[in-house]
Amino acid sequence: MTVIERDAVKSVLQNIRVILTTPKGSDVHRPEFGSELYRFIDQPLTALTAGKIKAYIADEIERWEPRVKVKEIKLDRRLDRTKIELLLAIKGIENLVGQSIWI
């Protein structure tokens, strides 16, 4: 991977982290920016909830980060936190890229 590709991947992953961890409505200049993942923090990770979270994550990433196509999302509840594992296709990057985020 070239330096330019590595910088592009780093930029995309940082943007995704910002998208998913910014509460929707908290940016006064872009009130639709961000996510509502915080609403799922204390909910049990049932099949229905997991499906909603995955759909929501994919929609928000693809809406706000046009360089990315979400290929896979895995959720893992550990104690009081949920680990989100993403597998992403980034435009201009040959290999798929993984990203983990805790909420």
Disulfide bonds with the S-S distance in Angstrom:
none
